[in-house]
């Protein structure tokens, strides 16, 4: 279960890295196509955001299933009883100003900059 759940964030990172290679190729070729560079950069950024978001261990996200696979069965059953409230917790984290989720997802900006060589 953990390997299947981890496939989503891993796919996001792979897509981000492929787009970063495309971005660097555009820069190296000397073509100045600002619109295309912006689209590819945001593709890199948003794929890193999705990878980070999916790794958060809240029930509707993939990180929950990854963490659940490593818990002892007794604790896993206890945690699963509260899984139905995970969606509401996620909504709270998204919509409450000053939530730690914003800082966590902000980690995608330096990752994207590192990937594109900025």
N, CA, C and O atoms as a Tinker XYZ file with bonds, in Angstrom:
   472  protein
     1  N      0.818000   -1.189000    0.000000    73     2
     2  CA     0.000000    0.000000    0.000000    64     1     3
     3  C      0.867000    1.260000    0.000000    63     2     4     5
     4  O      0.555000    2.240000   -0.678000    81     3
     5  N      1.950000    1.222000    0.764000    73     3     6
     6  CA     2.827000    2.390000    0.850000    64     5     7
     7  C      3.501000    2.674000   -0.486000    63     6     8     9
     8  O      3.673000    3.832000   -0.864000    81     7
     9  N      3.880000    1.624000   -1.197000    73     7    10
    10  CA     4.531000    1.840000   -2.493000    64     9    11
    11  C      3.566000    2.431000   -3.507000    63    10    12    13
    12  O      3.954000    3.293000   -4.297000    81    11
    13  N      2.337000    1.991000   -3.499000    73    11    14
    14  CA     1.335000    2.534000   -4.409000    64    13    15
    15  C      1.050000    3.987000   -4.075000    63    14    16    17
    16  O      0.918000    4.819000   -4.973000    81    15
    17  N      0.955000    4.298000   -2.781000    73    15    18
    18  CA     0.679000    5.668000   -2.362000    64    17    19
    19  C      1.854000    6.584000   -2.673000    63    18    20    21
    20  O      1.651000    7.752000   -3.005000    81    19
    21  N      3.070000    6.080000   -2.574000    73    19    22
    22  CA     4.252000    6.897000   -2.851000    64    21    23
    23  C      4.444000    7.150000   -4.342000    63    22    24    25
    24  O      5.203000    8.041000   -4.722000    81    23
    25  N      3.776000    6.388000   -5.178000    73    23    26
    26  CA     3.939000    6.544000   -6.626000    64    25    27
    27  C      3.475000    7.916000   -7.109000    63    26    28    29
    28  O      4.065000    8.470000   -8.036000    81    27
    29  N      2.437000    8.468000   -6.505000    73    27    30
    30  CA     1.932000    9.777000   -6.920000    64    29    31
    31  C      2.943000   10.888000   -6.705000    63    30    32    33
    32  O      3.274000   11.594000   -7.658000    81    31
    33  N      3.452000   11.074000   -5.479000    73    31    34
    34  CA     4.466000   12.107000   -5.273000    64    33    35
    35  C      5.749000   11.868000   -6.067000    63    34    36    37
    36  O      6.381000   12.815000   -6.535000    81    35
    37  N      6.128000   10.610000   -6.215000    73    35    38
    38  CA     7.326000   10.318000   -7.013000    64    37    39
    39  C      7.094000   10.722000   -8.461000    63    38    40    41
    40  O      7.991000   11.277000   -9.098000    81    39
    41  N      5.911000   10.455000   -8.988000    73    39    42
    42  CA     5.592000   10.861000  -10.359000    64    41    43
    43  C      5.630000   12.377000  -10.496000    63    42    44    45
    44  O      6.095000   12.889000  -11.514000    81    43
    45  N      5.149000   13.110000   -9.486000    73    43    46
    46  CA     5.203000   14.567000   -9.533000    64    45    47
    47  C      6.644000   15.068000   -9.571000    63    46    48    49
    48  O      6.952000   16.006000  -10.306000    81    47
    49  N      7.517000   14.462000   -8.797000    73    47    50
    50  CA     8.923000   14.874000   -8.788000    64    49    51
    51  C      9.580000   14.550000  -10.129000    63    50    52    53
    52  O     10.364000   15.351000  -10.639000    81    51
    53  N      9.276000   13.394000  -10.702000    73    51    54
    54  CA     9.850000   13.024000  -11.999000    64    53    55
    55  C      9.389000   14.001000  -13.083000    63    54    56    57
    56  O     10.198000   14.443000  -13.899000    81    55
    57  N      8.108000   14.338000  -13.097000    73    55    58
    58  CA     7.601000   15.296000  -14.087000    64    57    59
    59  C      8.270000   16.658000  -13.891000    63    58    60    61
    60  O      8.628000   17.317000  -14.867000    81    59
    61  N      8.440000   17.084000  -12.632000    73    59    62
    62  CA     9.094000   18.360000  -12.357000    64    61    63
    63  C     10.528000   18.349000  -12.874000    63    62    64    65
    64  O     10.985000   19.336000  -13.451000    81    63
    65  N     11.236000   17.253000  -12.673000    73    63    66
    66  CA    12.627000   17.181000  -13.136000    64    65    67
    67  C     12.721000   17.141000  -14.662000    63    66    68    69
    68  O     13.629000   17.736000  -15.244000    81    67
    69  N     11.796000   16.449000  -15.302000    73    67    70
    70  CA    11.778000   16.437000  -16.775000    64    69    71
    71  C     11.499000   17.839000  -17.309000    63    70    72    73
    72  O     12.137000   18.278000  -18.265000    81    71
    73  N     10.554000   18.540000  -16.698000    73    71    74
    74  CA    10.269000   19.913000  -17.119000    64    73    75
    75  C     11.445000   20.837000  -16.831000    63    74    76    77
    76  O     11.684000   21.783000  -17.583000    81    75
    77  N     12.179000   20.580000  -15.761000    73    75    78
    78  CA    13.369000   21.379000  -15.462000    64    77    79
    79  C     14.438000   21.175000  -16.533000    63    78    80    81
    80  O     15.142000   22.116000  -16.900000    81    79
    81  N     14.554000   19.957000  -17.026000    73    79    82
    82  CA    15.497000   19.700000  -18.122000    64    81    83
    83  C     15.057000   20.446000  -19.365000    63    82    84    85
    84  O     15.890000   21.010000  -20.075000    81    83
    85  N     13.758000   20.458000  -19.640000    73    83    86
    86  CA    13.236000   21.217000  -20.786000    64    85    87
    87  C     13.536000   22.703000  -20.600000    63    86    88    89
    88  O     13.954000   23.371000  -21.546000    81    87
    89  N     13.329000   23.221000  -19.404000    73    87    90
    90  CA    13.600000   24.636000  -19.120000    64    89    91
    91  C     15.066000   24.960000  -19.366000    63    90    92    93
    92  O     15.392000   25.949000  -20.022000    81    91
    93  N     15.950000   24.113000  -18.831000    73    91    94
    94  CA    17.383000   24.358000  -19.019000    64    93    95
    95  C     17.779000   24.248000  -20.491000    63    94    96    97
    96  O     18.654000   24.979000  -20.952000    81    95
    97  N     17.144000   23.342000  -21.225000    73    95    98
    98  CA    17.427000   23.198000  -22.656000    64    97    99
    99  C     17.020000   24.445000  -23.417000    63    98   100   101
   100  O     17.726000   24.876000  -24.329000    81    99
   101  N     15.894000   25.025000  -23.053000    73    99   102
   102  CA    15.451000   26.268000  -23.699000    64   101   103
   103  C     16.451000   27.378000  -23.410000    63   102   104   105
   104  O     16.815000   28.137000  -24.308000    81   103
   105  N     16.897000   27.475000  -22.162000    73   103   106
   106  CA    17.866000   28.513000  -21.794000    64   105   107
   107  C     19.201000   28.309000  -22.511000    63   106   108   109
   108  O     19.803000   29.275000  -22.980000    81   107
   109  N     19.661000   27.078000  -22.599000    73   107   110
   110  CA    20.954000   26.800000  -23.231000    64   109   111
   111  C     20.889000   27.061000  -24.730000    63   110   112   113
   112  O     21.866000   27.521000  -25.320000    81   111
   113  N     19.750000   26.774000  -25.351000    73   111   114
   114  CA    19.618000   26.958000  -26.800000    64   113   115
   115  C     19.674000   28.424000  -27.198000    63   114   116   117
   116  O     19.914000   28.736000  -28.365000    81   115
   117  N     19.459000   29.321000  -26.258000    73   115   118
   118  CA    19.531000   30.744000  -26.567000    64   117   119
   119  C     18.219000   31.335000  -27.048000    63   118   120   121
   120  O     18.135000   32.535000  -27.308000    81   119
   121  N     17.204000   30.508000  -27.167000    73   119   122
   122  CA    15.893000   31.022000  -27.566000    64   121   123
   123  C     15.327000   31.862000  -26.426000    63   122   124   125
   124  O     15.399000   31.464000  -25.263000    81   123
   125  N     14.774000   33.003000  -26.751000    73   123   126
   126  CA    14.167000   33.855000  -25.740000    64   125   127
   127  C     12.652000   33.822000  -25.926000    63   126   128   129
   128  O     12.066000   34.734000  -26.510000    81   127
   129  N     12.044000   32.784000  -25.434000    73   127   130
   130  CA    10.609000   32.631000  -25.497000    64   129   131
   131  C     10.100000   32.708000  -24.059000    63   130   132   133
   132  O      9.936000   31.687000  -23.390000    81   131
   133  N      9.854000   33.931000  -23.596000    73   131   134
   134  CA     9.508000   34.144000  -22.188000    64   133   135
   135  C      8.238000   33.417000  -21.782000    63   134   136   137
   136  O      8.157000   32.889000  -20.673000    81   135
   137  N      7.245000   33.382000  -22.661000    73   135   138
   138  CA     5.987000   32.721000  -22.322000    64   137   139
   139  C      6.198000   31.227000  -22.091000    63   138   140   141
   140  O      5.688000   30.668000  -21.119000    81   139
   141  N      6.940000   30.588000  -22.971000    73   139   142
   142  CA     7.196000   29.147000  -22.845000    64   141   143
   143  C      8.019000   28.874000  -21.592000    63   142   144   145
   144  O      7.754000   27.914000  -20.868000    81   143
   145  N      9.022000   29.721000  -21.334000    73   143   146
   146  CA     9.824000   29.547000  -20.123000    64   145   147
   147  C      8.958000   29.671000  -18.874000    63   146   148   149
   148  O      9.123000   28.905000  -17.925000    81   147
   149  N      8.041000   30.626000  -18.869000    73   147   150
   150  CA     7.162000   30.817000  -17.714000    64   149   151
   151  C      6.247000   29.612000  -17.518000    63   150   152   153
   152  O      6.045000   29.164000  -16.389000    81   151
   153  N      5.697000   29.089000  -18.602000    73   151   154
   154  CA     4.797000   27.931000  -18.505000    64   153   155
   155  C      5.558000   26.718000  -17.978000    63   154   156   157
   156  O      5.055000   25.996000  -17.117000    81   155
   157  N      6.758000   26.491000  -18.486000    73   155   158
   158  CA     7.552000   25.344000  -18.049000    64   157   159
   159  C      7.981000   25.529000  -16.589000    63   158   160   161
   160  O      7.959000   24.572000  -15.815000    81   159
   161  N      8.375000   26.762000  -16.202000    73   159   162
   162  CA     8.749000   27.014000  -14.810000    64   161   163
   163  C      7.579000   26.732000  -13.879000    63   162   164   165
   164  O      7.752000   26.077000  -12.852000    81   163
   165  N      6.398000   27.216000  -14.223000    73   163   166
   166  CA     5.242000   26.964000  -13.357000    64   165   167
   167  C      4.859000   25.482000  -13.343000    63   166   168   169
   168  O      4.324000   24.996000  -12.347000    81   167
   169  N      5.122000   24.775000  -14.413000    73   167   170
   170  CA     4.926000   23.319000  -14.412000    64   169   171
   171  C      5.848000   22.647000  -13.406000    63   170   172   173
   172  O      5.437000   21.741000  -12.681000    81   171
   173  N      7.105000   23.100000  -13.369000    73   171   174
   174  CA     8.061000   22.575000  -12.387000    64   173   175
   175  C      7.592000   22.907000  -10.977000    63   174   176   177
   176  O      7.547000   22.034000  -10.110000    81   175
   177  N      7.243000   24.171000  -10.752000    73   175   178
   178  CA     6.835000   24.634000   -9.421000    64   177   179
   179  C      5.604000   23.885000   -8.922000    63   178   180   181
   180  O      5.594000   23.384000   -7.797000    81   179
   181  N      4.582000   23.807000   -9.743000    73   179   182
   182  CA     3.333000   23.175000   -9.293000    64   181   183
   183  C      3.478000   21.672000   -9.088000    63   182   184   185
   184  O      2.790000   21.096000   -8.245000    81   183
   185  N      4.353000   21.035000   -9.840000    73   183   186
   186  CA     4.579000   19.601000   -9.599000    64   185   187
   187  C      5.305000   19.377000   -8.275000    63   186   188   189
   188  O      5.036000   18.394000   -7.585000    81   187
   189  N      6.215000   20.270000   -7.915000    73   187   190
   190  CA     6.837000   20.174000   -6.591000    64   189   191
   191  C      5.814000   20.463000   -5.492000    63   190   192   193
   192  O      5.827000   19.807000   -4.451000    81   191
   193  N      4.926000   21.439000   -5.711000    73   191   194
   194  CA     3.874000   21.728000   -4.733000    64   193   195
   195  C      2.987000   20.500000   -4.546000    63   194   196   197
   196  O      2.668000   20.134000   -3.415000    81   195
   197  N      2.592000   19.869000   -5.633000    73   195   198
   198  CA     1.744000   18.681000   -5.535000    64   197   199
   199  C      2.455000   17.526000   -4.838000    63   198   200   201
   200  O      1.834000   16.785000   -4.076000    81   199
   201  N      3.749000   17.369000   -5.095000    73   199   202
   202  CA     4.499000   16.296000   -4.433000    64   201   203
   203  C      4.544000   16.529000   -2.922000    63   202   204   205
   204  O      4.329000   15.603000   -2.141000    81   203
   205  N      4.825000   17.771000   -2.514000    73   203   206
   206  CA     4.875000   18.084000   -1.090000    64   205   207
   207  C      3.504000   17.922000   -0.462000    63   206   208   209
   208  O      3.377000   17.345000    0.618000    81   207
   209  N      2.478000   18.427000   -1.128000    73   207   210
   210  CA     1.116000   18.335000   -0.610000    64   209   211
   211  C      0.687000   16.878000   -0.442000    63   210   212   213
   212  O      0.083000   16.519000    0.569000    81   211
   213  N      0.997000   16.049000   -1.422000    73   211   214
   214  CA     0.585000   14.645000   -1.355000    64   213   215
   215  C      1.315000   13.854000   -0.274000    63   214   216   217
   216  O      0.840000   12.795000    0.136000    81   215
   217  N      2.448000   14.343000    0.190000    73   215   218
   218  CA     3.189000   13.633000    1.227000    64   217   219
   219  C      2.722000   13.973000    2.637000    63   218   220   221
   220  O      3.195000   13.368000    3.600000    81   219
   221  N      1.812000   14.918000    2.780000    73   219   222
   222  CA     1.287000   15.264000    4.094000    64   221   223
   223  C      0.420000   14.102000    4.581000    63   222   224   225
   224  O     -0.453000   13.634000    3.850000    81   223
   225  N      0.655000   13.632000    5.812000    73   223   226
   226  CA    -0.080000   12.447000    6.295000    64   225   227
   227  C     -1.478000   12.764000    6.823000    63   226   228   229
   228  O     -1.770000   12.540000    7.998000    81   227
   229  N     -2.328000   13.279000    5.959000    73   227   230
   230  CA    -3.737000   13.521000    6.276000    64   229   231
   231  C     -4.545000   12.603000    5.360000    63   230   232   233
   232  O     -4.225000   12.504000    4.176000    81   231
   233  N     -5.581000   11.929000    5.867000    73   231   234
   234  CA    -6.259000   10.848000    5.162000    64   233   235
   235  C     -6.568000   10.970000    3.669000    63   234   236   237
   236  O     -6.347000    9.985000    2.965000    81   235
   237  N     -7.047000   12.058000    3.133000    73   235   238
   238  CA    -7.297000   11.969000    1.693000    64   237   239
   239  C     -6.031000   12.026000    0.841000    63   238   240   241
   240  O     -6.104000   11.836000   -0.373000    81   239
   241  N     -4.891000   12.280000    1.442000    73   239   242
   242  CA    -3.646000   12.427000    0.691000    64   241   243
   243  C     -2.825000   11.144000    0.749000    63   242   244   245
   244  O     -3.049000   10.286000    1.603000    81   243
   245  N     -1.867000   11.026000   -0.176000    73   243   246
   246  CA    -1.060000    9.813000   -0.276000    64   245   247
   247  C     -0.159000    9.594000    0.937000    63   246   248   249
   248  O      0.123000    8.451000    1.296000    81   247
   249  N      0.291000   10.667000    1.567000    73   247   250
   250  CA     1.163000   10.540000    2.724000    64   249   251
   251  C      0.520000    9.774000    3.862000    63   250   252   253
   252  O      1.216000    9.122000    4.640000    81   251
   253  N     -0.784000    9.843000    3.970000    73   251   254
   254  CA    -1.504000    9.109000    5.010000    64   253   255
   255  C     -1.307000    7.608000    4.829000    63   254   256   257
   256  O     -1.017000    6.899000    5.792000    81   255
   257  N     -1.461000    7.125000    3.611000    73   255   258
   258  CA    -1.307000    5.691000    3.358000    64   257   259
   259  C      0.140000    5.245000    3.507000    63   258   260   261
   260  O      0.402000    4.105000    3.890000    81   259
   261  N      1.080000    6.133000    3.207000    73   259   262
   262  CA     2.489000    5.794000    3.391000    64   261   263
   263  C      2.778000    5.618000    4.878000    63   262   264   265
   264  O      3.398000    4.634000    5.281000    81   263
   265  N      2.328000    6.577000    5.699000    73   263   266
   266  CA     2.563000    6.504000    7.141000    64   265   267
   267  C      1.800000    5.332000    7.755000    63   266   268   269
   268  O      2.319000    4.641000    8.631000    81   267
   269  N      0.592000    5.113000    7.304000    73   267   270
   270  CA    -0.237000    4.035000    7.843000    64   269   271
   271  C      0.421000    2.665000    7.667000    63   270   272   273
   272  O      0.278000    1.783000    8.514000    81   271
   273  N      1.134000    2.502000    6.572000    73   271   274
   274  CA     1.790000    1.220000    6.312000    64   273   275
   275  C      2.906000    0.921000    7.310000    63   274   276   277
   276  O      3.260000   -0.241000    7.512000    81   275
   277  N      3.460000    1.954000    7.930000    73   275   278
   278  CA     4.566000    1.756000    8.860000    64   277   279
   279  C      4.133000    1.734000   10.321000    63   278   280   281
   280  O      4.958000    1.523000   11.210000    81   279
   281  N      2.856000    1.948000   10.574000    73   279   282
   282  CA     2.353000    1.890000   11.945000    64   281   283
   283  C      2.077000    0.444000   12.355000    63   282   284   285
   284  O      1.707000   -0.378000   11.516000    81   283
   285  N      2.252000    0.132000   13.631000    73   283   286
   286  CA     1.838000   -1.193000   14.103000    64   285   287
   287  C      0.325000   -1.350000   13.914000    63   286   288   289
   288  O     -0.400000   -0.358000   13.993000    81   287
   289  N     -0.163000   -2.551000   13.671000    73   287   290
   290  CA    -1.588000   -2.749000   13.363000    64   289   291
   291  C     -2.537000   -2.135000   14.394000    63   290   292   293
   292  O     -3.581000   -1.591000   14.035000    81   291
   293  N     -2.178000   -2.224000   15.651000    73   291   294
   294  CA    -3.063000   -1.682000   16.690000    64   293   295
   295  C     -3.249000   -0.168000   16.521000    63   294   296   297
   296  O     -4.366000    0.343000   16.615000    81   295
   297  N     -2.136000    0.545000   16.268000    73   295   298
   298  CA    -2.221000    1.989000   16.082000    64   297   299
   299  C     -2.860000    2.343000   14.744000    63   298   300   301
   300  O     -3.558000    3.350000   14.633000    81   299
   301  N     -2.622000    1.521000   13.738000    73   299   302
   302  CA    -3.209000    1.775000   12.418000    64   301   303
   303  C     -4.731000    1.732000   12.486000    63   302   304   305
   304  O     -5.404000    2.565000   11.878000    81   303
   305  N     -5.274000    0.772000   13.220000    73   303   306
   306  CA    -6.737000    0.705000   13.357000    64   305   307
   307  C     -7.279000    1.904000   14.109000    63   306   308   309
   308  O     -8.344000    2.422000   13.773000    81   307
   309  N     -6.552000    2.348000   15.123000    73   307   310
   310  CA    -6.983000    3.526000   15.880000    64   309   311
   311  C     -6.976000    4.765000   14.994000    63   310   312   313
   312  O     -7.914000    5.561000   15.026000    81   311
   313  N     -5.929000    4.925000   14.210000    73   311   314
   314  CA    -5.813000    6.086000   13.319000    64   313   315
   315  C     -6.891000    6.042000   12.236000    63   314   316   317
   316  O     -7.439000    7.080000   11.865000    81   315
   317  N     -7.191000    4.866000   11.737000    73   315   318
   318  CA    -8.187000    4.736000   10.669000    64   317   319
   319  C     -9.583000    5.141000   11.126000    63   318   320   321
   320  O    -10.403000    5.557000   10.307000    81   319
   321  N     -9.862000    5.026000   12.415000    73   319   322
   322  CA   -11.176000    5.445000   12.910000    64   321   323
   323  C    -11.402000    6.938000   12.720000    63   322   324   325
   324  O    -12.540000    7.383000   12.568000    81   323
   325  N    -10.320000    7.715000   12.728000    73   323   326
   326  CA   -10.432000    9.167000   12.591000    64   325   327
   327  C    -10.187000    9.651000   11.166000    63   326   328   329
   328  O    -10.164000   10.858000   10.924000    81   327
   329  N    -10.007000    8.746000   10.234000    73   327   330
   330  CA    -9.708000    9.114000    8.851000    64   329   331
   331  C    -10.841000    9.905000    8.205000    63   330   332   333
   332  O    -10.596000   10.711000    7.307000    81   331
   333  N    -12.051000    9.691000    8.640000    73   331   334
   334  CA   -13.184000   10.390000    8.032000    64   333   335
   335  C    -13.133000   11.904000    8.279000    63   334   336   337
   336  O    -13.779000   12.667000    7.562000    81   335
   337  N    -12.379000   12.335000    9.278000    73   335   338
   338  CA   -12.274000   13.759000    9.585000    64   337   339
   339  C    -11.081000   14.424000    8.908000    63   338   340   341
   340  O    -10.898000   15.635000    9.035000    81   339
   341  N    -10.284000   13.668000    8.206000    73   339   342
   342  CA    -9.090000   14.200000    7.564000    64   341   343
   343  C     -9.385000   15.256000    6.527000    63   342   344   345
   344  O     -8.643000   16.230000    6.399000    81   343
   345  N    -10.458000   15.073000    5.789000    73   343   346
   346  CA   -10.813000   16.044000    4.749000    64   345   347
   347  C    -11.094000   17.410000    5.368000    63   346   348   349
   348  O    -10.685000   18.437000    4.827000    81   347
   349  N    -11.792000   17.421000    6.500000    73   347   350
   350  CA   -12.099000   18.680000    7.161000    64   349   351
   351  C    -10.836000   19.326000    7.727000    63   350   352   353
   352  O    -10.697000   20.549000    7.697000    81   351
   353  N     -9.931000   18.522000    8.235000    73   351   354
   354  CA    -8.659000   19.037000    8.721000    64   353   355
   355  C     -7.868000   19.658000    7.578000    63   354   356   357
   356  O     -7.267000   20.720000    7.737000    81   355
   357  N     -7.870000   18.998000    6.437000    73   355   358
   358  CA    -7.161000   19.526000    5.274000    64   357   359
   359  C     -7.765000   20.855000    4.827000    63   358   360   361
   360  O     -7.034000   21.792000    4.508000    81   359
   361  N     -9.090000   20.940000    4.802000    73   359   362
   362  CA    -9.735000   22.208000    4.442000    64   361   363
   363  C     -9.372000   23.314000    5.425000    63   362   364   365
   364  O     -9.127000   24.450000    5.017000    81   363
   365  N     -9.335000   22.995000    6.708000    73   363   366
   366  CA    -8.926000   23.989000    7.698000    64   365   367
   367  C     -7.507000   24.474000    7.446000    63   366   368   369
   368  O     -7.234000   25.672000    7.511000    81   367
   369  N     -6.612000   23.550000    7.160000    73   367   370
   370  CA    -5.227000   23.933000    6.898000    64   369   371
   371  C     -5.098000   24.792000    5.651000    63   370   372   373
   372  O     -4.232000   25.663000    5.579000    81   371
   373  N     -5.951000   24.551000    4.676000    73   371   374
   374  CA    -5.886000   25.326000    3.433000    64   373   375
   375  C     -6.439000   26.732000    3.629000    63   374   376   377
   376  O     -5.863000   27.698000    3.129000    81   375
   377  N     -7.541000   26.855000    4.345000    73   375   378
   378  CA    -8.235000   28.132000    4.385000    64   377   379
   379  C     -7.943000   29.016000    5.596000    63   378   380   381
   380  O     -8.304000   30.193000    5.587000    81   379
   381  N     -7.308000   28.491000    6.623000    73   379   382
   382  CA    -6.992000   29.320000    7.785000    64   381   383
   383  C     -5.739000   30.134000    7.473000    63   382   384   385
   384  O     -4.705000   29.572000    7.112000    81   383
   385  N     -5.832000   31.468000    7.613000    73   383   386
   386  CA    -4.644000   32.297000    7.367000    64   385   387
   387  C     -3.551000   31.988000    8.386000    63   386   388   389
   388  O     -3.837000   31.724000    9.554000    81   387
   389  N     -2.317000   32.022000    7.944000    73   387   390
   390  CA    -1.193000   31.749000    8.820000    64   389   391
   391  C     -0.981000   30.282000    9.115000    63   390   392   393
   392  O     -0.233000   29.935000   10.028000    81   391
   393  N     -1.622000   29.421000    8.362000    73   391   394
   394  CA    -1.498000   27.986000    8.561000    64   393   395
   395  C     -0.078000   27.526000    8.220000    63   394   396   397
   396  O      0.554000   28.098000    7.332000    81   395
   397  N      0.426000   26.519000    8.902000    73   395   398
   398  CA     1.759000   26.005000    8.556000    64   397   399
   399  C      1.813000   25.371000    7.161000    63   398   400   401
   400  O      2.895000   25.126000    6.629000    81   399
   401  N      0.662000   25.113000    6.586000    73   399   402
   402  CA     0.627000   24.521000    5.249000    64   401   403
   403  C      1.253000   25.460000    4.221000    63   402   404   405
   404  O      1.930000   25.007000    3.298000    81   403
   405  N      1.033000   26.755000    4.374000    73   403   406
   406  CA     1.616000   27.722000    3.435000    64   405   407
   407  C      3.133000   27.698000    3.469000    63   406   408   409
   408  O      3.782000   27.740000    2.424000    81   407
   409  N      3.699000   27.631000    4.657000    73   407   410
   410  CA     5.162000   27.558000    4.782000    64   409   411
   411  C      5.690000   26.242000    4.232000    63   410   412   413
   412  O      6.747000   26.205000    3.601000    81   411
   413  N      4.957000   25.172000    4.469000    73   411   414
   414  CA     5.381000   23.869000    3.972000    64   413   415
   415  C      5.382000   23.839000    2.446000    63   414   416   417
   416  O      6.334000   23.366000    1.826000    81   415
   417  N      4.314000   24.345000    1.852000    73   415   418
   418  CA     4.245000   24.366000    0.393000    64   417   419
   419  C      5.202000   25.392000   -0.203000    63   418   420   421
   420  O      5.577000   25.294000   -1.372000    81   419
   421  N      5.595000   26.379000    0.603000    73   419   422
   422  CA     6.582000   27.356000    0.150000    64   421   423
   423  C      7.947000   26.740000   -0.112000    63   422   424   425
   424  O      8.782000   27.344000   -0.786000    81   423
   425  N      8.179000   25.550000    0.411000    73   423   426
   426  CA     9.437000   24.854000    0.133000    64   425   427
   427  C      9.584000   24.493000   -1.343000    63   426   428   429
   428  O     10.683000   24.194000   -1.809000    81   427
   429  N      8.470000   24.521000   -2.073000    73   427   430
   430  CA     8.519000   24.175000   -3.491000    64   429   431
   431  C      9.255000   25.240000   -4.295000    63   430   432   433
   432  O      9.849000   24.923000   -5.326000    81   431
   433  N      9.230000   26.493000   -3.851000    73   431   434
   434  CA     9.882000   27.568000   -4.607000    64   433   435
   435  C     11.394000   27.375000   -4.667000    63   434   436   437
   436  O     11.962000   27.426000   -5.758000    81   435
   437  N     12.079000   27.152000   -3.524000    73   435   438
   438  CA    13.530000   26.899000   -3.664000    64   437   439
   439  C     13.843000   25.590000   -4.396000    63   438   440   441
   440  O     14.862000   25.495000   -5.080000    81   439
   441  N     12.980000   24.587000   -4.257000    73   439   442
   442  CA    13.210000   23.336000   -4.992000    64   441   443
   443  C     13.120000   23.569000   -6.494000    63   442   444   445
   444  O     13.938000   23.059000   -7.260000    81   443
   445  N     12.121000   24.342000   -6.907000    73   443   446
   446  CA    11.971000   24.639000   -8.333000    64   445   447
   447  C     13.158000   25.470000   -8.832000    63   446   448   449
   448  O     13.679000   25.229000   -9.920000    81   447
   449  N     13.578000   26.446000   -8.029000    73   447   450
   450  CA    14.750000   27.241000   -8.418000    64   449   451
   451  C     16.004000   26.407000   -8.544000    63   450   452   453
   452  O     16.806000   26.608000   -9.456000    81   451
   453  N     16.173000   25.475000   -7.633000    73   451   454
   454  CA    17.331000   24.576000   -7.690000    64   453   455
   455  C     17.265000   23.688000   -8.928000    63   454   456   457
   456  O     18.279000   23.449000   -9.585000    81   455
   457  N     16.060000   23.199000   -9.243000    73   455   458
   458  CA    15.911000   22.296000  -10.393000    64   457   459
   459  C     16.172000   22.997000  -11.718000    63   458   460   461
   460  O     16.748000   22.401000  -12.628000    81   459
   461  N     15.753000   24.260000  -11.840000    73   459   462
   462  CA    15.935000   24.958000  -13.119000    64   461   463
   463  C     17.280000   25.672000  -13.191000    63   462   464   465
   464  O     17.647000   26.205000  -14.238000    81   463
   465  N     18.018000   25.682000  -12.074000    73   463   466
   466  CA    19.337000   26.284000  -12.081000    64   465   467
   467  C     19.309000   27.781000  -11.883000    63   466   468   469
   468  O     20.204000   28.483000  -12.353000    81   467
   469  N     18.310000   28.276000  -11.205000    73   467   470
   470  CA    18.226000   29.729000  -10.974000    64   469   471
   471  C     18.933000   30.123000   -9.705000    63   470   472
   472  O     18.962000   31.303000   -9.356000    81   471
